[in-house]
Amino acid sequence: MPKSKAVVFPTDFSELSLEALQWAKRMAAILDADLHCIYVVEEPHIYATLELGPLPIPSAEELSGSAESQLNAFVAEHLRGFSQSAVAAVVIGRPADQILNYANEVDAVMIVMATHGYSGVKHLALGSTTEAVVRQAKCPVFSVRCS
């Protein structure tokens, strides 16, 4: 049986990602593809270097469980009545790397994601997950500039 097509939509649950979701839904419908909504949980050890004292740092698994509940609620709310199949997945690691890995695993026909369009100091300070995905993806990336 042939594998179904996949459009990958990374979300951070922000209003900006909701703007991009509308495009992801359109592209999935046009391409007759399943819509894979993914959320990336960053490894919590990055916060340990902040020297905040004896604060408990949640494990990646704890963060992942919470994110899974939030993603399932997000999909239920925003993809209710959507004509294509929707898949929800939570992955752990660096966002750009995990988005690319996931897209490769499902043989995505497209990735649709929001970008802030930062430049200058903001871009240096915050980086750009979308830019890294655009540069390295094996499939087309539809970057939705949101403000």
BADRENLUM-399484 format. One line per field, with one value per atom (N, C-alpha, C, O): atom name; x, y, z; chain; residue number from 1. Coordinates in steps of 0.1 Angstrom, whole numbers, plus 5000, padded with zeros to 4 digits. Layout:
N
atom <- CA ...
px <- X ...
py <- Y ...
pz <- Z ...
kette <- A ...
nr <- NUM ...
//
This chain:
147
atom <- N CA C O N CA C O N CA C O N CA C O N CA C O N CA C O N CA C O N CA C O N CA C O N CA C O N CA C O N CA C O N CA C O N CA C O N CA C O N CA C O N CA C O N CA C O N CA C O N CA C O N CA C O N CA C O N CA C O N CA C O N CA C O N CA C O N CA C O N CA C O N CA C O N CA C O N CA C O N CA C O N CA C O N CA C O N CA C O N CA C O N CA C O N CA C O N CA C O N CA C O N CA C O N CA C O N CA C O N CA C O N CA C O N CA C O N CA C O N CA C O N CA C O N CA C O N CA C O N CA C O N CA C O N CA C O N CA C O N CA C O N CA C O N CA C O N CA C O N CA C O N CA C O N CA C O N CA C O N CA C O N CA C O N CA C O N CA C O N CA C O N CA C O N CA C O N CA C O N CA C O N CA C O N CA C O N CA C O N CA C O N CA C O N CA C O N CA C O N CA C O N CA C O N CA C O N CA C O N CA C O N CA C O N CA C O N CA C O N CA C O N CA C O N CA C O N CA C O N CA C O N CA C O N CA C O N CA C O N CA C O N CA C O N CA C O N CA C O N CA C O N CA C O N CA C O N CA C O N CA C O N CA C O N CA C O N CA C O N CA C O N CA C O N CA C O N CA C O N CA C O N CA C O N CA C O N CA C O N CA C O N CA C O N CA C O N CA C O N CA C O N CA C O N CA C O N CA C O N CA C O N CA C O N CA C O N CA C O N CA C O N CA C O N CA C O N CA C O N CA C O N CA C O N CA C O N CA C O N CA C O N CA C O N CA C O N CA C O N CA C O N CA C O N CA C O N CA C O N CA C O N CA C O N CA C O N CA C O
px <- 5009 5000 5009 5018 5006 5015 5013 5003 5024 5025 5017 5019 5009 5002 5012 5022 5008 5016 5015 5005 5026 5025 5030 5040 5022 5026 5029 5021 5041 5046 5044 5048 5037 5035 5040 5033 5052 5057 5049 5047 5046 5039 5045 5052 5044 5048 5036 5037 5024 5011 5009 4999 5017 5016 5005 5001 5001 4992 4999 4992 5012 5019 5018 5015 5019 5018 5003 5001 4994 4980 4978 4970 4985 4985 4990 4985 5001 5007 4999 4999 4991 4983 4972 4969 4967 4958 4964 4957 4976 4983 4986 4985 4990 4993 4980 4981 4969 4956 4954 4950 4955 4953 4962 4958 4975 4985 4982 4984 4978 4975 4963 4963 4953 4941 4945 4941 4953 4957 4965 4963 4974 4983 4977 4984 4965 4958 4967 4970 4972 4982 4977 4968 4982 4979 4986 4997 4981 4987 4993 4986 5006 5014 5017 5026 5010 5013 5023 5021 5035 5045 5049 5049 5053 5059 5072 5073 5082 5095 5098 5097 5100 5104 5119 5126 5125 5139 5144 5137 5156 5162 5162 5167 5158 5158 5171 5172 5182 5195 5200 5210 5195 5200 5197 5204 5187 5184 5192 5193 5199 5207 5219 5224 5224 5235 5232 5241 5219 5215 5218 5216 5222 5225 5214 5216 5202 5191 5189 5179 5199 5198 5192 5191 5187 5182 5167 5159 5165 5152 5151 5161 5140 5139 5137 5129 5144 5143 5135 5139 5124 5116 5124 5132 5121 5128 5121 5111 5128 5123 5110 5101 5109 5097 5085 5074 5088 5077 5072 5060 5082 5079 5071 5062 5076 5070 5055 5046 5052 5039 5029 5018 5034 5026 5024 5013 5034 5033 5024 5016 5024 5015 5000 4992 4997 4983 4980 4969 4989 4986 4985 4976 4993 4992 4979 4973 4975 4963 4951 4942 4951 4940 4941 4930 4953 4955 4949 4941 4952 4947 4932 4925 4926 4912 4905 4894 4910 4904 4905 4896 4917 4920 4918 4918 4917 4915 4902 4900 4893 4880 4873 4873 4868 4861 4871 4866 4884 4893 4892 4891 4892 4889 4901 4898 4913 4924 4927 4922 4934 4938 4948 4957 4947 4957 4964 4959 4977 4986 4993 4997 4993 5000 5012 5011 5024 5036 5044 5046 5050 5059 5073 5074 5083 5096 5105 5102 5117 5126 5139 5145 5144 5157 5158 5149 5168 5169 5158 5156 5150 5139 5142 5135 5151 5154 5158 5153 5166 5171 5159 5158 5150 5139 5129 5122 5126 5117 5122 5114 5135 5140 5140 5137 5144 5143 5129 5127 5120 5106 5101 5095 5104 5100 5106 5100 5119 5125 5119 5117 5116 5110 5096 5093 5088 5075 5075 5065 5087 5088 5079 5071 5080 5071 5072 5083 5061 5061 5063 5066 5061 5062 5062 5056 5069 5069 5063 5068 5054 5048 5050 5046 5057 5060 5060 5063 5058 5058 5072 5081 5074 5087 5084 5074 5092 5090 5096 5092 5106 5112 5122 5124 5127 5137 5149 5153 5155 5168 5177 5173 5190 5199 5201 5202 5201 5204 5193 5197 5181 5170 5173 5172 5177 5180 5192 5192 5202 5214 5211 5216 5203 5199 5190 5191 5180 5170 5172 5166 5181 5183 5171 5161 5172 5160 5159 5166 5149 5146 5142 5146 5133 5128 5139 5140 5149 5160 5168 5172 5171 5178 5170 5176 5157 5149 5149 5151 5148 5148 5161 5161 5172 5185 5188 5195 5182 5186 5175 5178 5163 5152 5153 5158 5149 5149 5136 5135 5127 5114 5112 5119 5102 5099 5095 5088 5098 5094 5086 5091 5074 5065 5067 5062 5074 5076 5066 5066 5058 5048 5053 5054 5055 5060 5048 5038 5049 5038 5043 5055 5034 5039 5031 5033
py <- 4988 5000 5012 5013 5022 5034 5042 5044 5048 5057 5070 5075 5075 5088 5100 5099 5110 5122 5129 5128 5137 5144 5159 5161 5168 5182 5183 5180 5188 5190 5204 5213 5206 5219 5220 5215 5226 5227 5239 5249 5237 5248 5250 5241 5263 5266 5271 5277 5269 5273 5288 5292 5295 5310 5315 5307 5327 5333 5333 5332 5335 5335 5321 5320 5310 5297 5295 5287 5301 5300 5306 5301 5317 5323 5313 5311 5306 5297 5284 5278 5281 5269 5270 5260 5282 5283 5279 5273 5283 5279 5264 5258 5259 5245 5236 5226 5241 5234 5235 5225 5246 5248 5239 5232 5239 5231 5216 5209 5212 5198 5194 5183 5202 5200 5199 5190 5209 5210 5198 5192 5194 5182 5169 5158 5169 5157 5149 5137 5156 5151 5151 5159 5142 5143 5155 5159 5161 5173 5168 5164 5168 5164 5177 5184 5179 5190 5185 5175 5191 5187 5198 5210 5194 5203 5198 5186 5206 5202 5207 5219 5197 5200 5201 5192 5212 5214 5207 5207 5201 5194 5204 5215 5200 5210 5213 5222 5205 5208 5221 5226 5228 5241 5251 5261 5249 5258 5256 5265 5245 5242 5252 5254 5257 5266 5280 5289 5283 5296 5299 5310 5289 5290 5297 5307 5292 5297 5292 5294 5284 5278 5264 5258 5259 5245 5244 5238 5249 5247 5234 5230 5227 5214 5216 5225 5209 5210 5198 5187 5201 5189 5181 5186 5168 5160 5162 5168 5158 5159 5151 5155 5140 5131 5139 5138 5146 5154 5165 5167 5172 5182 5177 5183 5165 5159 5155 5157 5150 5146 5158 5157 5169 5181 5187 5191 5186 5191 5183 5188 5170 5161 5164 5164 5167 5171 5184 5185 5193 5206 5205 5212 5197 5195 5188 5192 5178 5171 5181 5180 5190 5200 5210 5214 5213 5223 5217 5223 5204 5197 5196 5199 5192 5191 5204 5204 5215 5228 5234 5238 5233 5240 5232 5237 5218 5210 5202 5193 5207 5201 5203 5214 5192 5194 5195 5196 5194 5195 5182 5171 5184 5172 5162 5151 5166 5157 5151 5156 5140 5134 5143 5149 5143 5151 5142 5133 5144 5136 5146 5157 5142 5151 5143 5131 5150 5143 5153 5165 5148 5156 5149 5137 5158 5152 5161 5172 5155 5161 5164 5156 5177 5180 5195 5203 5198 5211 5213 5204 5223 5225 5223 5214 5230 5228 5214 5208 5208 5194 5184 5176 5186 5177 5179 5169 5191 5193 5186 5180 5188 5182 5167 5160 5161 5147 5141 5131 5148 5143 5144 5134 5155 5156 5145 5139 5142 5131 5117 5109 5115 5102 5100 5088 5110 5108 5111 5111 5114 5117 5128 5127 5139 5151 5157 5157 5161 5167 5182 5190 5187 5201 5204 5196 5214 5219 5233 5241 5236 5249 5254 5248 5266 5271 5286 5293 5292 5306 5311 5304 5324 5330 5345 5351 5349 5363 5373 5385 5369 5378 5388 5399 5383 5392 5394 5386 5406 5408 5415 5419 5417 5424 5417 5405 5425 5420 5410 5400 5412 5402 5389 5378 5389 5376 5370 5357 5377 5372 5366 5355 5373 5368 5356 5347 5357 5346 5335 5324 5337 5327 5326 5333 5316 5314 5299 5294 5293 5279 5278 5269 5287 5286 5287 5279 5296 5298 5285 5280 5278 5266 5255 5247 5254 5244 5247 5238 5259 5263 5259 5253 5261 5258 5243 5239 5235 5221 5211 5199 5216 5206 5200 5206 5187 5180 5182 5178 5189 5191 5206 5214 5211 5226 5230 5223 5242 5248 5261 5270 5261 5273 5281 5277 5292 5301 5312 5320 5313 5323 5334 5332 5346 5357 5363 5367 5362 5367 5379 5380 5387 5399 5400 5410
pz <- 5000 5000 5000 5008 4991 4991 5003 5009 5007 5018 5015 5004 5024 5021 5022 5029 5014 5014 5028 5035 5031 5044 5042 5035 5048 5049 5064 5073 5067 5081 5085 5079 5097 5102 5117 5126 5119 5132 5139 5133 5151 5159 5172 5178 5177 5190 5198 5209 5192 5198 5199 5205 5192 5192 5182 5173 5183 5173 5159 5149 5159 5146 5139 5127 5147 5141 5136 5127 5143 5138 5124 5116 5122 5108 5098 5087 5101 5092 5091 5080 5101 5101 5089 5083 5087 5076 5063 5054 5061 5048 5048 5038 5059 5060 5056 5049 5061 5058 5043 5037 5037 5023 5015 5006 5019 5011 5012 5003 5024 5026 5017 5012 5017 5009 4994 4986 4989 4975 4971 4960 4980 4977 4981 4979 4986 4991 5000 4998 5011 5020 5034 5038 5043 5057 5063 5058 5073 5079 5092 5102 5093 5105 5113 5110 5124 5134 5144 5151 5144 5154 5163 5160 5175 5185 5190 5192 5190 5195 5209 5212 5218 5232 5232 5228 5236 5237 5250 5260 5249 5261 5272 5271 5284 5295 5301 5309 5298 5304 5300 5307 5290 5286 5297 5298 5305 5316 5328 5337 5329 5341 5342 5353 5331 5331 5336 5337 5339 5343 5358 5362 5365 5379 5387 5394 5386 5393 5407 5414 5412 5425 5424 5413 5435 5435 5430 5436 5418 5412 5405 5398 5407 5400 5385 5381 5377 5362 5357 5360 5350 5346 5336 5328 5335 5325 5312 5310 5301 5288 5286 5279 5293 5293 5299 5294 5310 5317 5307 5306 5302 5292 5280 5275 5275 5264 5266 5258 5278 5282 5282 5278 5288 5289 5275 5271 5266 5253 5244 5236 5247 5239 5242 5233 5255 5259 5252 5246 5252 5246 5231 5225 5224 5210 5206 5196 5213 5210 5211 5203 5222 5223 5211 5206 5207 5196 5183 5176 5181 5169 5169 5159 5181 5182 5180 5174 5185 5183 5169 5164 5164 5151 5138 5127 5140 5128 5128 5121 5137 5137 5123 5118 5117 5105 5093 5081 5095 5084 5075 5081 5062 5053 5052 5049 5055 5055 5068 5079 5069 5081 5088 5082 5102 5109 5119 5125 5120 5129 5138 5134 5151 5161 5166 5170 5167 5171 5179 5176 5190 5199 5198 5199 5195 5194 5203 5207 5207 5216 5210 5203 5212 5206 5202 5206 5193 5188 5177 5168 5177 5168 5154 5147 5148 5134 5130 5120 5138 5136 5136 5127 5146 5148 5137 5133 5133 5122 5109 5102 5106 5095 5096 5086 5107 5109 5107 5100 5113 5112 5097 5093 5091 5077 5068 5059 5071 5063 5067 5058 5079 5083 5077 5073 5075 5069 5054 5048 5049 5035 5031 5021 5038 5036 5022 5016 5017 5004 5005 4996 5018 5021 5036 5044 5040 5054 5053 5045 5062 5062 5076 5086 5077 5091 5091 5081 5102 5104 5106 5111 5103 5106 5111 5106 5120 5125 5116 5115 5108 5099 5106 5101 5117 5124 5116 5108 5119 5112 5123 5134 5120 5129 5142 5142 5152 5166 5170 5177 5167 5171 5165 5171 5152 5145 5152 5154 5155 5161 5175 5179 5183 5196 5196 5204 5187 5187 5177 5178 5167 5157 5148 5150 5139 5131 5128 5119 5134 5131 5117 5110 5112 5099 5089 5079 5091 5082 5081 5070 5092 5092 5085 5077 5086 5080 5065 5057 5061 5046 5040 5029 5047 5041 5039 5030 5048 5048 5044 5043 5043 5039 5026 5016 5025 5012 5004 4993 5010 5004 5004 5011 4996 4997 5011 5018 5014 5027 5023 5017 5028 5027 5039 5050 5039 5050 5050 5041 5061 5062 5071 5083 5066 5074 5082 5076 5095 5103 5111 5114 5115 5123 5136 5144
kette <- A A A A A A A A A A A A A A A A A A A A A A A A A A A A A A A A A A A A A A A A A A A A A A A A A A A A A A A A A A A A A A A A A A A A A A A A A A A A A A A A A A A A A A A A A A A A A A A A A A A A A A A A A A A A A A A A A A A A A A A A A A A A A A A A A A A A A A A A A A A A A A A A A A A A A A A A A A A A A A A A A A A A A A A A A A A A A A A A A A A A A A A A A A A A A A A A A A A A A A A A A A A A A A A A A A A A A A A A A A A A A A A A A A A A A A A A A A A A A A A A A A A A A A A A A A A A A A A A A A A A A A A A A A A A A A A A A A A A A A A A A A A A A A A A A A A A A A A A A A A A A A A A A A A A A A A A A A A A A A A A A A A A A A A A A A A A A A A A A A A A A A A A A A A A A A A A A A A A A A A A A A A A A A A A A A A A A A A A A A A A A A A A A A A A A A A A A A A A A A A A A A A A A A A A A A A A A A A A A A A A A A A A A A A A A A A A A A A A A A A A A A A A A A A A A A A A A A A A A A A A A A A A A A A A A A A A A A A A A A A A A A A A A A A A A A A A A A A A A A A A A A A A A A A A A A A A A A A A A A A A A A A A A A A A A A A A A A A A A A A A A A A A A A A A A A A A A A A A A A A A A A A A A A A A A A A A A A A A A A A A A A A A A A A A
nr <- 1 1 1 1 2 2 2 2 3 3 3 3 4 4 4 4 5 5 5 5 6 6 6 6 7 7 7 7 8 8 8 8 9 9 9 9 10 10 10 10 11 11 11 11 12 12 12 12 13 13 13 13 14 14 14 14 15 15 15 15 16 16 16 16 17 17 17 17 18 18 18 18 19 19 19 19 20 20 20 20 21 21 21 21 22 22 22 22 23 23 23 23 24 24 24 24 25 25 25 25 26 26 26 26 27 27 27 27 28 28 28 28 29 29 29 29 30 30 30 30 31 31 31 31 32 32 32 32 33 33 33 33 34 34 34 34 35 35 35 35 36 36 36 36 37 37 37 37 38 38 38 38 39 39 39 39 40 40 40 40 41 41 41 41 42 42 42 42 43 43 43 43 44 44 44 44 45 45 45 45 46 46 46 46 47 47 47 47 48 48 48 48 49 49 49 49 50 50 50 50 51 51 51 51 52 52 52 52 53 53 53 53 54 54 54 54 55 55 55 55 56 56 56 56 57 57 57 57 58 58 58 58 59 59 59 59 60 60 60 60 61 61 61 61 62 62 62 62 63 63 63 63 64 64 64 64 65 65 65 65 66 66 66 66 67 67 67 67 68 68 68 68 69 69 69 69 70 70 70 70 71 71 71 71 72 72 72 72 73 73 73 73 74 74 74 74 75 75 75 75 76 76 76 76 77 77 77 77 78 78 78 78 79 79 79 79 80 80 80 80 81 81 81 81 82 82 82 82 83 83 83 83 84 84 84 84 85 85 85 85 86 86 86 86 87 87 87 87 88 88 88 88 89 89 89 89 90 90 90 90 91 91 91 91 92 92 92 92 93 93 93 93 94 94 94 94 95 95 95 95 96 96 96 96 97 97 97 97 98 98 98 98 99 99 99 99 100 100 100 100 101 101 101 101 102 102 102 102 103 103 103 103 104 104 104 104 105 105 105 105 106 106 106 106 107 107 107 107 108 108 108 108 109 109 109 109 110 110 110 110 111 111 111 111 112 112 112 112 113 113 113 113 114 114 114 114 115 115 115 115 116 116 116 116 117 117 117 117 118 118 118 118 119 119 119 119 120 120 120 120 121 121 121 121 122 122 122 122 123 123 123 123 124 124 124 124 125 125 125 125 126 126 126 126 127 127 127 127 128 128 128 128 129 129 129 129 130 130 130 130 131 131 131 131 132 132 132 132 133 133 133 133 134 134 134 134 135 135 135 135 136 136 136 136 137 137 137 137 138 138 138 138 139 139 139 139 140 140 140 140 141 141 141 141 142 142 142 142 143 143 143 143 144 144 144 144 145 145 145 145 146 146 146 146 147 147 147 147
//
